[in-house]
Amino acid sequence: PSFWVVIPAAGVGARMQADRPKQYLRLGDRTLIEHTLDCFLDHPGLRGLVVSLSAADGYWPTLACAADDRVNLAAGGAERANSVLAGIKRLVALGAADGDWVLVHDAARPNLAHSDLARLLESLADDPVGGLLAVPVRDTLKQVGPDGRVVATPDRSLYWQAYTPQMFRLGMLREALGGALAAGIPVTDEASAMEWAGHAPRLIEGRADNIKVTRPEDLDWLTGLRG
Ligand code: C5P
């Protein structure tokens, strides 16, 4: 199916302890966000793409992809959900309809494989709601108390890690994000807003190496992967 894309890129990335937002760090010859955009820009089903940026962002205009006429900008907000909503509004201005698919993908998740994007799109093509790429947890999980001691060991076969892209019908996602924000619900991904609104997103198993760069060692790991 054809689809639209929102890339929220307005976070500060404090955990990276870098001198710039993490999507502008280098992986090989290009920045993380350039790798991130490539997977979508290469796909024939792409109808349009919006990057939500912080007002203080001076790095974006220096990138080659800033001149690509399929790439549009929106003003990011205080929370990720605000940044995604701003992106969705921009897509509507570009002609996106409520029933269209919108894929939301983290700016700092630069290792999305073409095969994973294709599997997500094909698996959900006829779904009324949508879903997300996800990976079963590998390690044993511990629930921890305030004193740093283990409280419980949940059954790990029930838990998956939520990755992106997350793919939903545009109108449903806009309503869910707006509702969750108004209700003050903490929303760290789009699926949690959809769940809050009463929908049940589908999990599509993806590659574990589609990691979000969060800490310095993540970038070292990806650099090693690319040889
Ligand atoms: O902080 P975290 O790594 O979970 O952020 C995920 C993505 O959401 C990043 O690409 C970040 O730039 C984006 N974000 C945003 N607006 C915010 C907070 C985060 O676009 N207010």
Boltz pocket constraint, residues with backbone or C-beta under 6 A from the ligand:
constraints:
  - pocket:
      binder: B
      contacts: [[A, 7], [A, 8], [A, 9], [A, 10], [A, 11], [A, 12], [A, 13], [A, 52], [A, 76], [A, 77], [A, 78], [A, 79], [A, 80], [A, 81], [A, 83], [A, 84], [A, 105], [A, 106], [A, 107], [A, 108], [A, 188], [A, 212], [A, 213], [A, 214]]
      max_distance: 6.0
